Amino acid sequence: MNAVSSKQSATRASSRWTIADAMKIHTDDPTTTMPVIDYAFPVIDSDVWQWDTWLLRDIHGKTVTFKGWYVMFALVADRSATGDTVEGWHSRNNYSYIGYYYSRTGNGADWKFGGRVIKEGANSRSWEWSGCAVMRENSGSTVDLFYTSVNDTPSESVPSYTTGRILADANGVWFEGFDVCTDMFQADGVNYANIVEDQYWDFRDPHIFRNPDDNQIYALFEGNVPGMRGDFTIGSDEMGLVPPATTVPAGAQYGAAAIGIARLKSDSTKGDFSQWEMLPALVTALGVNDQTERPHVVFQDGLTYLFTISHHSTFTGNSTGPDGVYGFVSRNGIFGPYAPLNGSGLVLGNPSSAPYETYSHFVDPAGYVQSFIDTLPQPGSADPQDPTTYRIGGTLAPTVKIVLDGERTFLTEVHAYGQVYAQGVWPTSSAWDKRS
């Protein structure tokens, strides 16, 4: 791939996910559809709701084990606080914090909940939302945790970070530190909409990685196209190659999602992730969709794969698609241009018989995809949204594997609930740590 200079990345145009692309979305294609989950699915821990989940990894994206332990992080909420009810599940974001789990096998059957990661009170805002956890380069046990610090009143959503140490012995994993939280950057109203421009603005989910082309550290995140909400003009660029006589559908102007990127300017070797340069969005979905959550990247075979998750409910105008993971591919590195995978962008969607069964899919470098179970309709139910018949998840779905084949993807394997795979072993002493 070609190296991308700072000047090029700052002046390039964003790639577009167009209305014509979205017209190609096809629900229930077996190559891009999640399997229907068994109504009698197992639950990892019945004391907490679990949803957005990510694994311990290195700065290059590879999942790593630590002293033989698999470690995952997740947004969780105590069921005792929310209530173990439909209402409790749907209010979970207002009780969320980042918890962690550890497993000796990674096979999904022996995950143990370890508790809270960030010290209570260290996050100065109301809630902790999604991010990633990265082993510090050239360290034995330092973990940099990136997350979204969200406040209720006044409304704020700020990518942030905190640092601590991971420790392990024969009985499990625990953490120290994570007692100081620092803001990374905020929506600037220039590259990305802020709350003044869009009261429903999205600015969250930092995903940190080292770019193989220029060896610099970047952050992906969810954002919105700058401008006043609903005032956008949807033109031919946003429409794409549509059939004759196609007109701009009503409501399309409310779709303004963007996959954002920023370049680190401070010294990561000193644990300083506080200074960033905001860059134009990699992909925008103006006229198509208003939400591109949890963006993440996979580098494979000289191609750059950009993934994001989105809801059926956030498509705008006449565009429609299932809850699931969508993706784009670049043949010229992280700054694109990008083309939608499979022609439409859809990589894995829920089946029409269970349209809300899974969400928050994360694709690892080997193509394994983790997600959580949302709500699963009772077999034979006429209404998958009927809370009297569906079963709430709040736990991990079966892991699946996809093959990335140029600009196409294929679902090829289904594995156990919550099963994970590592691509590396963190280079550290194998000696057990001592508990204080």
C-alpha positions as CSV (number, residue, x, y, z in Angstrom):
1,M,0.0,0.0,0.0
2,N,1.1,3.6,-0.5
3,A,2.1,5.7,2.5
4,V,-0.3,8.6,3.2
5,S,1.2,11.9,4.2
6,S,-0.2,14.3,6.8
7,K,-1.0,16.8,4.0
8,Q,-2.9,14.1,2.0
9,S,-4.9,12.9,4.9
10,A,-5.9,16.4,5.9
11,T,-7.1,17.5,2.5
12,R,-8.6,14.3,1.1
13,A,-12.4,13.8,0.5
14,S,-14.4,11.4,2.6
15,S,-15.7,8.3,0.9
16,R,-19.5,8.0,0.7
17,W,-21.9,5.2,1.6
18,T,-24.6,6.2,-0.9
19,I,-28.3,5.7,-1.2
20,A,-27.6,3.5,-4.3
21,D,-25.2,1.3,-2.2
22,A,-27.9,0.8,0.4
23,M,-30.4,-0.2,-2.3
24,K,-28.3,-3.4,-2.7
25,I,-28.7,-4.5,0.9
26,H,-30.4,-7.9,1.0
27,T,-31.6,-9.3,4.3
28,D,-31.4,-13.1,4.7
29,D,-28.6,-13.7,2.2
30,P,-27.0,-16.8,3.9
31,T,-23.5,-15.5,3.2
32,T,-24.2,-12.3,5.2
33,T,-26.8,-13.4,7.8
34,M,-26.3,-14.4,11.5
35,P,-27.6,-17.8,12.4
36,V,-30.8,-18.0,14.3
37,I,-29.9,-18.4,18.0
38,D,-31.4,-21.2,20.2
39,Y,-34.1,-19.8,22.5
40,A,-32.5,-21.7,25.3
41,F,-29.1,-19.9,25.0
42,P,-26.7,-19.9,28.1
43,V,-25.9,-16.8,30.1
44,I,-22.4,-16.0,31.1
45,D,-23.3,-14.2,34.4
46,S,-26.9,-13.7,35.5
47,D,-26.0,-10.9,37.9
48,V,-25.1,-8.4,35.2
49,W,-26.3,-7.4,31.8
50,Q,-23.5,-7.6,29.2
51,W,-23.5,-5.9,25.8
52,D,-20.7,-4.1,23.9
53,T,-17.6,-6.3,24.3
54,W,-14.0,-6.1,23.3
55,L,-10.9,-8.3,23.9
56,L,-7.5,-7.4,25.3
57,R,-5.2,-6.7,22.3
58,D,-2.1,-5.1,21.1
59,I,-1.8,-1.8,19.2
60,H,-1.8,-3.6,15.9
61,G,-5.2,-5.1,16.6
62,K,-4.2,-8.7,17.5
63,T,-6.1,-10.3,20.4
64,V,-3.5,-11.4,23.0
65,T,-3.6,-13.7,26.0
66,F,-1.9,-12.6,29.3
67,K,0.0,-15.3,31.2
68,G,-2.3,-17.8,29.6
69,W,-5.6,-16.0,30.4
70,Y,-8.0,-14.7,27.8
71,V,-9.4,-11.3,28.9
72,M,-12.4,-9.4,27.7
73,F,-14.0,-6.1,28.6
74,A,-17.6,-5.2,28.2
75,L,-20.3,-2.6,29.0
76,V,-22.2,-4.1,32.0
77,A,-24.9,-3.0,34.3
78,D,-25.9,-4.7,37.6
79,R,-29.3,-6.4,37.2
80,S,-29.9,-5.6,40.9
81,A,-29.7,-1.9,40.0
82,T,-31.7,-1.9,36.7
83,G,-34.1,-4.6,37.6
84,D,-34.0,-8.0,35.9
85,T,-36.8,-7.0,33.6
86,V,-37.5,-5.8,30.1
87,E,-37.5,-2.2,31.4
88,G,-34.2,-2.8,33.2
89,W,-32.6,-4.2,30.0
90,H,-33.7,-1.2,28.0
91,S,-32.5,1.3,30.6
92,R,-29.1,-0.3,31.0
93,N,-27.1,2.5,29.4
94,N,-28.0,4.7,32.3
95,Y,-26.3,2.3,34.7
96,S,-23.3,1.2,32.5
97,Y,-19.7,0.7,33.6
98,I,-16.8,-1.2,32.1
99,G,-16.4,-4.6,33.6
100,Y,-14.0,-7.4,32.7
101,Y,-14.0,-11.2,32.4
102,Y,-11.3,-13.8,32.2
103,S,-11.1,-17.4,30.9
104,R,-8.4,-20.1,30.8
105,T,-9.7,-21.7,27.6
106,G,-11.5,-19.0,25.6
107,N,-14.0,-21.6,24.6
108,G,-16.9,-19.6,26.0
109,A,-17.8,-22.0,28.9
110,D,-15.5,-20.8,31.7
111,W,-15.7,-17.0,31.6
112,K,-15.6,-15.5,35.1
113,F,-16.8,-11.9,35.8
114,G,-14.0,-10.0,37.5
115,G,-15.9,-6.7,38.4
116,R,-15.3,-3.1,37.6
117,V,-12.1,-1.8,35.8
118,I,-12.2,1.9,36.3
119,K,-12.1,3.0,39.9
120,E,-15.4,4.3,41.1
121,G,-15.4,8.1,41.0
122,A,-12.4,8.3,38.6
123,N,-14.7,8.9,35.6
124,S,-16.0,12.4,36.2
125,R,-19.2,12.0,34.2
126,S,-22.3,9.8,34.6
127,W,-21.5,6.7,32.6
128,E,-18.8,4.6,30.9
129,W,-19.5,3.6,27.3
130,S,-17.6,1.7,24.6
131,G,-13.9,1.7,23.7
132,C,-11.0,-0.6,23.6
133,A,-8.2,-2.0,25.8
134,V,-4.6,-2.1,24.5
135,M,-1.4,-3.5,26.0
136,R,1.2,-0.7,26.1
137,E,4.0,-1.3,23.6
138,N,7.3,-2.4,25.2
139,S,5.6,-2.9,28.6
140,G,5.2,-6.0,30.7
141,S,1.7,-5.3,32.2
142,T,0.5,-1.8,31.3
143,V,-2.9,-1.5,29.8
144,D,-4.3,1.7,28.2
145,L,-8.1,1.7,28.4
146,F,-9.9,3.9,25.9
147,Y,-13.6,4.5,26.4
148,T,-16.4,7.1,26.1
149,S,-17.1,9.3,29.1
150,V,-20.8,10.2,28.9
151,N,-22.7,12.7,31.0
152,D,-26.4,13.1,31.6
153,T,-26.8,16.8,32.4
154,P,-25.3,18.7,30.7
155,S,-25.2,16.2,27.9
156,E,-21.6,15.3,27.0
157,S,-19.9,12.4,25.1
158,V,-16.1,12.5,25.3
159,P,-13.6,9.9,24.1
160,S,-11.3,9.4,27.1
161,Y,-8.6,7.1,28.5
162,T,-7.2,5.7,31.7
163,T,-4.2,3.5,32.5
164,G,-3.5,0.6,34.8
165,R,-1.8,-2.7,35.2
166,I,-3.0,-6.2,34.5
167,L,-2.0,-9.0,36.9
168,A,-2.6,-12.7,37.0
169,D,-2.1,-15.9,39.0
170,A,-3.3,-19.4,38.8
171,N,-6.7,-18.4,40.0
172,G,-7.5,-15.5,37.7
173,V,-6.9,-11.9,36.6
174,W,-7.1,-8.6,38.3
175,F,-6.2,-4.9,37.7
176,E,-4.5,-2.1,39.5
177,G,-4.7,1.6,38.7
178,F,-7.3,3.0,36.3
179,D,-7.9,5.8,38.9
180,V,-7.1,8.8,36.7
181,C,-9.2,9.5,33.6
182,T,-8.2,12.1,30.9
183,D,-10.2,13.5,27.9
184,M,-8.8,12.7,24.4
185,F,-10.8,15.1,22.2
186,Q,-14.3,16.4,21.6
187,A,-16.5,17.1,18.6
188,D,-15.3,20.3,17.1
189,G,-18.2,21.4,15.0
190,V,-15.9,21.6,12.0
191,N,-14.9,18.1,11.1
192,Y,-17.7,16.5,13.2
193,A,-21.1,17.8,14.4
194,N,-21.4,18.9,18.0
195,I,-24.4,19.2,20.2
196,V,-25.1,22.8,19.0
197,E,-25.5,21.5,15.5
198,D,-27.2,18.2,16.2
199,Q,-28.9,17.5,19.5
200,Y,-28.8,13.8,18.6
201,W,-25.1,14.0,17.8
202,D,-22.9,10.8,18.2
203,F,-19.3,11.1,19.3
204,R,-18.0,8.0,20.9
205,D,-16.4,4.6,20.7
206,P,-12.6,5.3,20.3
207,H,-10.7,2.5,18.6
208,I,-6.9,3.0,18.8
209,F,-4.4,1.4,16.4
210,R,-1.0,1.8,14.8
211,N,-1.3,2.4,11.1
212,P,1.1,0.1,9.2
213,D,1.7,2.6,6.4
214,D,3.1,5.5,8.4
215,N,3.6,3.8,11.8
216,Q,1.6,6.5,13.5
217,I,-1.2,6.0,16.1
218,Y,-4.8,6.9,15.1
219,A,-8.2,6.7,16.7
220,L,-11.3,5.8,14.9
221,F,-14.7,6.9,16.4
222,E,-18.3,7.4,15.7
223,G,-19.3,10.9,14.6
224,N,-21.7,12.9,12.5
225,V,-21.3,15.1,9.4
226,P,-20.9,18.7,10.6
227,G,-23.9,21.0,10.0
228,M,-27.3,21.7,11.4
229,R,-29.4,18.6,11.8
230,G,-31.9,18.1,8.9
231,D,-30.5,21.0,6.9
232,F,-28.4,18.9,4.6
233,T,-28.9,18.9,0.8
234,I,-28.8,15.4,-0.6
235,G,-27.3,15.6,-4.1
236,S,-26.0,13.3,-6.8
237,D,-22.8,12.4,-4.8
238,E,-24.9,11.2,-1.9
239,M,-27.5,9.5,-4.2
240,G,-24.8,7.5,-6.1
241,L,-25.6,5.5,-9.2
242,V,-29.4,5.2,-8.8
243,P,-32.0,4.0,-11.3
244,P,-33.6,6.6,-13.6
245,A,-36.2,8.9,-12.1
246,T,-35.1,8.2,-8.5
247,T,-35.7,11.2,-6.3
248,V,-34.4,12.1,-2.9
249,P,-36.7,10.3,-0.4
250,A,-38.3,12.3,2.4
251,G,-36.3,12.2,5.6
252,A,-33.0,11.3,4.0
253,Q,-31.5,14.5,5.2
254,Y,-31.6,13.3,8.8
255,G,-29.0,10.6,8.1
256,A,-25.6,12.1,8.7
257,A,-23.4,9.4,10.2
258,A,-19.6,9.5,9.8
259,I,-16.7,7.2,10.7
260,G,-14.2,9.6,12.2
261,I,-10.4,9.5,12.6
262,A,-7.9,11.5,14.6
263,R,-4.0,11.3,14.7
264,L,-2.1,11.1,18.0
265,K,0.2,14.1,18.5
266,S,1.4,13.4,22.1
267,D,3.9,10.8,23.2
268,S,2.4,7.4,23.6
269,T,5.6,5.9,25.0
270,K,5.0,8.1,28.1
271,G,1.3,7.1,28.3
272,D,0.1,10.5,27.0
273,F,-2.9,10.2,24.8
274,S,-4.3,13.6,25.4
275,Q,-3.3,15.5,22.2
276,W,-4.9,14.6,18.9
277,E,-5.3,16.1,15.4
278,M,-8.8,15.9,14.1
279,L,-9.0,14.7,10.5
280,P,-11.9,14.6,8.0
281,A,-14.1,11.5,8.2
282,L,-13.1,8.3,6.4
283,V,-16.7,7.5,5.4
284,T,-19.9,9.4,5.6
285,A,-23.4,8.1,5.3
286,L,-25.2,11.4,4.5
287,G,-28.7,10.5,3.3
288,V,-28.4,6.9,4.3
289,N,-28.0,6.4,8.0
290,D,-27.5,8.4,11.2
291,Q,-25.4,6.0,13.2
292,T,-22.1,4.2,12.6
293,E,-21.1,2.8,16.0
294,R,-17.9,1.1,17.2
295,P,-15.8,1.5,14.0
296,H,-12.8,-0.7,13.9
297,V,-10.2,-1.8,11.3
298,V,-8.5,-5.0,10.0
299,F,-5.5,-4.9,7.8
300,Q,-5.2,-8.0,5.6
301,D,-3.6,-9.0,2.3
302,G,-2.7,-5.4,1.5
303,L,-6.3,-4.2,2.0
304,T,-7.8,-2.1,4.7
305,Y,-11.2,-3.3,6.0
306,L,-13.2,-0.8,8.0
307,F,-16.1,-2.1,10.0
308,T,-19.0,-0.4,11.9
309,I,-22.3,-1.4,13.4
310,S,-25.7,0.1,12.8
311,H,-29.4,-0.3,13.5
312,H,-32.3,-0.9,11.2
313,S,-33.9,2.1,13.0
314,T,-31.2,4.6,12.1
315,F,-31.5,4.2,8.4
316,T,-33.2,7.3,6.8
317,G,-35.3,8.1,3.8
318,N,-36.2,4.9,2.0
319,S,-32.9,3.2,2.9
320,T,-33.2,0.1,5.0
321,G,-31.1,-2.7,6.4
322,P,-30.9,-5.1,9.3
323,D,-29.2,-4.5,12.7
324,G,-25.7,-5.8,12.2
325,V,-22.1,-5.0,11.1
326,Y,-21.4,-3.1,7.9
327,G,-18.0,-2.6,6.2
328,F,-15.9,-0.9,3.6
329,V,-12.6,-1.8,1.9
330,S,-9.7,0.4,0.7
331,R,-6.9,-0.7,-1.6
332,N,-4.9,2.4,-0.7
333,G,-4.5,2.3,3.1
334,I,-6.5,3.8,6.0
335,F,-7.4,7.0,4.2
336,G,-9.2,5.3,1.3
337,P,-11.0,5.7,-0.9
338,Y,-13.4,3.1,0.4
339,A,-15.9,0.9,-1.4
340,P,-18.8,-0.8,0.4
341,L,-18.2,-4.5,1.0
342,N,-20.4,-6.8,-0.9
343,G,-21.6,-3.8,-3.0
344,S,-24.0,-2.7,-0.2
345,G,-21.9,-2.4,2.9
346,L,-23.7,-5.3,4.7
347,V,-21.3,-7.8,6.2
348,L,-23.5,-9.6,8.8
349,G,-27.1,-8.8,9.6
350,N,-29.8,-10.4,11.8
351,P,-32.3,-12.8,10.1
352,S,-35.7,-11.4,9.4
353,S,-37.2,-14.0,11.7
354,A,-35.2,-12.6,14.6
355,P,-34.4,-9.0,13.6
356,Y,-33.0,-8.0,17.0
357,E,-31.3,-11.1,18.2
358,T,-27.7,-9.8,18.1
359,Y,-25.8,-6.5,18.0
360,S,-22.5,-4.8,18.5
361,H,-20.5,-7.2,16.3
362,F,-16.7,-6.9,16.4
363,V,-14.5,-8.4,13.7
364,D,-11.0,-9.5,14.8
365,P,-8.0,-9.8,12.5
366,A,-8.7,-13.5,11.9
367,G,-12.3,-12.9,10.9
368,Y,-13.9,-14.1,14.1
369,V,-16.9,-12.0,15.1
370,Q,-18.2,-11.5,18.6
371,S,-21.6,-10.0,19.4
372,F,-24.2,-9.9,22.2
373,I,-27.7,-11.2,22.3
374,D,-30.3,-8.5,22.5
375,T,-33.8,-9.9,22.3
376,L,-34.8,-13.2,20.8
377,P,-38.3,-14.0,19.8
378,Q,-39.9,-17.2,21.0
379,P,-40.1,-19.7,18.2
380,G,-43.3,-19.2,16.2
381,S,-43.9,-15.8,17.7
382,A,-45.9,-13.5,15.3
383,D,-44.3,-10.4,16.7
384,P,-40.5,-10.4,17.4
385,Q,-40.9,-7.1,19.3
386,D,-43.5,-8.5,21.8
387,P,-41.8,-8.3,25.2
388,T,-44.2,-10.9,26.6
389,T,-42.7,-13.6,24.3
390,Y,-39.2,-12.6,23.5
391,R,-36.2,-13.5,25.7
392,I,-33.7,-10.9,26.7
393,G,-30.1,-11.7,26.2
394,G,-27.6,-9.5,28.0
395,T,-24.9,-12.1,27.3
396,L,-22.7,-13.1,24.4
397,A,-24.0,-14.7,21.1
398,P,-22.3,-17.6,19.3
399,T,-19.1,-16.4,17.7
400,V,-19.0,-16.7,13.9
401,K,-16.2,-16.5,11.4
402,I,-16.2,-14.6,8.1
403,V,-13.8,-14.8,5.2
404,L,-12.6,-11.5,3.8
405,D,-12.2,-12.0,0.0
406,G,-11.2,-8.7,-1.6
407,E,-14.4,-6.7,-1.7
408,R,-16.6,-9.6,-0.7
409,T,-17.2,-11.4,2.7
410,F,-18.6,-14.8,3.4
411,L,-20.0,-16.4,6.6
412,T,-18.2,-19.7,6.9
413,E,-18.2,-20.9,10.5
414,V,-20.3,-20.9,13.7
415,H,-18.7,-21.5,17.1
416,A,-19.7,-21.6,20.7
417,Y,-21.4,-18.8,22.7
418,G,-18.8,-16.3,23.8
419,Q,-15.9,-18.3,22.2
420,V,-12.8,-16.2,21.5
421,Y,-9.5,-16.7,19.7
422,A,-6.1,-15.0,20.3
423,Q,-3.6,-14.2,17.6
424,G,-0.8,-13.6,20.0
425,V,0.7,-14.1,23.5
426,W,1.7,-11.0,25.3
427,P,5.5,-11.0,25.7
428,T,5.8,-11.0,29.5
429,S,7.1,-13.0,32.3
430,S,5.1,-16.2,32.9
431,A,5.7,-15.9,36.7
432,W,2.4,-15.4,38.7
433,D,1.8,-12.1,40.3
434,K,1.2,-11.8,44.0
435,R,-2.1,-10.6,45.4
436,S,-2.0,-7.8,47.9
